[in-house]
Amino acid sequence: MTSLLIRSIKFIIGGGFAFVLLVALVGTITGLIQEPPQPTAEHEFHKAPKELALASDGPFGKFDEAQLQRGFKVYKEVCANCHSLGMVAFRDLKALGYNDAETKKIAKDWGAKQPVFDPKAGTWGERDNTPADRFPKVYYAGTGTPPDLSLITKARHDGPAYVYSLLTGYEAKQPDELVKHFPGAKTPEGSHYNPYFANLNIAMPPPLTSENQVTYTDGTRATVDQMAKDVAAFLVWTAEPTMQSRHSVGFAVIGFLLFATILAYGAYLTVWRGVKH
């Protein structure tokens, strides 16, 4: 009798819970039909990233060493003032074609130093960077916290294209249609209109503003478009510096599996040859 009563109570509670869920679902659907969501400025005017083709694209892609060095130069002279690169060590730059002496000089001459704590004095100090150190954290003096760029191309949908589009997508003012239909979406003071940013308005001023903002040593023309492509390519490398070796290992594994499959099939034919089914 007691077990029957317990089962009945469980059934009533479960049925009530299911009924409440059903009522909520019906109410939600009815509300959406009667009052469909109104379009927002972000939905109407946010643009998908521009197309960007890099040498590292696809399973057979390889890093363009010259482009990576140009992209590092753009990061160093433009982006590093606000954005950290905390998951990359200076010695990793050897993969870009820098030798030991150049890597050591880049680390030593880097603007920000490594913080060190003196336990005897109980105070913090600084020391020069060494190749074994990661890029020091940037402490931004303005409002907000600019994101670390180490994994930015992995953290954003269409990462490289997103970075490229964002850097080249600033517009002097909002479109007239946006102002007309969404007067409340006016760009706040201190922000900048960029249709490739999620909410259209971004606090970061345009970082790439003019041609030859950096000087390329390989003779490449440093247009805003070229600098944006180069730094996007560099940030693809920072997010996955072992991409090429990973691809090589993957192809080796696939080749081995194909070869093993052929051997196994040959063995099957040999063992079962002449055997009637």
Residue pairs with C-beta under 8 A, 6 or more apart in sequence:
40 182
40 185
41 178
41 181
41 182
41 185
41 200
42 198
42 199
42 200
44 178
44 181
44 182
45 175
45 177
45 178
45 195
45 200
46 195
46 196
46 197
46 198
46 200
47 165
47 169
47 195
47 196
48 158
49 157
49 158
49 161
49 162
49 164
49 165
49 196
50 161
50 164
50 165
50 168
50 169
50 196
51 161
52 160
52 161
52 164
52 165
52 229
52 232
54 61
54 64
54 67
54 160
54 229
54 232
54 233
54 236
55 61
55 62
55 63
55 64
55 67
55 233
56 62
56 63
56 64
56 233
56 236
56 237
56 243
59 247
59 250
60 247
61 243
61 247
62 244
63 233
63 237
63 243
63 244
64 233
65 96
65 97
66 218
66 220
67 229
67 230
67 233
67 234
68 96
68 97
68 230
68 233
68 234
68 237
69 96
69 97
69 98
69 218
70 216
70 218
70 220
70 226
70 227
70 230
70 234
71 230
71 231
71 232
71 233
71 234
71 235
71 237
72 93
72 96
72 234
73 214
73 216
73 230
74 208
74 214
74 227
74 230
74 231
74 234
75 83
75 85
75 149
75 231
75 234
75 235
77 213
77 214
78 207
78 208
78 213
78 214
78 227
78 231
79 149
79 207
79 231
80 111
80 135
80 138
81 138
82 138
82 140
82 142
82 146
82 204
83 138
83 146
83 147
83 148
83 149
84 135
84 136
84 137
84 138
84 146
84 148
84 149
84 150
85 134
85 135
85 148
85 149
85 150
85 238
86 134
86 135
86 137
86 148
86 150
87 134
87 148
87 150
87 151
87 238
88 134
88 135
88 150
88 238
88 241
89 131
89 132
89 133
89 134
89 135
90 103
90 106
90 107
90 110
90 129
90 130
90 131
90 132
90 133
90 134
90 135
91 103
91 131
91 132
92 241
93 102
93 103
93 106
94 100
94 103
95 237
95 241
96 237
98 106
100 131
103 131
104 130
104 131
107 128
107 129
107 130
107 131
107 133
108 128
108 129
108 130
110 129
110 135
110 136
112 135
112 136
112 137
112 138
113 126
113 127
113 128
113 129
113 136
114 126
114 127
114 128
114 129
114 130
114 133
114 136
115 124
115 125
115 126
115 136
116 124
116 125
116 126
116 127
117 123
117 124
117 125
118 124
118 125
129 136
138 146
140 146
142 203
143 190
143 203
144 203
146 204
147 155
149 235
149 238
150 238
150 239
151 238
151 239
152 159
152 163
152 235
152 239
153 159
153 160
153 162
153 163
153 232
153 235
153 236
153 238
153 239
154 239
154 240
156 162
156 163
159 235
159 236
159 239
160 232
160 233
160 235
160 236
161 232
162 196
163 228
163 231
163 232
163 235
164 228
164 229
164 232
165 196
166 194
166 196
166 197
166 202
167 206
167 207
167 208
167 224
167 227
167 228
167 231
167 232
168 208
168 224
168 225
168 228
169 194
169 195
169 196
169 197
170 192
170 193
170 194
170 206
171 193
171 194
171 195
172 193
173 193
174 185
174 186
174 187
174 193
174 200
178 185
178 200
179 186
185 200
187 193
187 200
187 201
188 201
190 203
191 201
191 202
191 203
192 201
192 202
192 203
192 204
192 205
192 206
193 200
193 201
194 200
194 201
194 202
208 224
208 227
208 228
209 224
210 224
211 221
211 222
211 223
211 224
212 222
213 222
213 224
213 227
214 222
214 227
215 222
216 222
220 226
236 243
237 243
240 246
